[in-house]
Amino acid sequence: MVPEQAPKFLQIAADCSVMRRAFRIALVVGCVLALINHGDRLLTLSFDGMSIAKIALTFLVPYCVSTYSSVQAVRERLQSLS
């Protein structure tokens, strides 16, 4: 009998529930951070390429952190079940 292999990181990260949760968290945290870090540019609508990239990263970082955290939680739960 072959033991069941644990899902890989990307398999868990691509799960709809993980992605939905990460998106919601990134939206909330990203908006707060964007206002704190780039509020002056947002209010005056003065963007250049670099500021747009920085704002995008402001949303990408919480998405990645949330995804990583969710994957680790799923892995721990699966490990405790076996």
Secondary structure, 3 states (H helix, E strand, C coil): CCCCCCCCHHHHHCCHHHHHHHHHHHHHHHHHHHHHHHHHHHHHCCCCHHHHHHHHHHHHHHHHHHHHHHHHHHHHHHHHHC
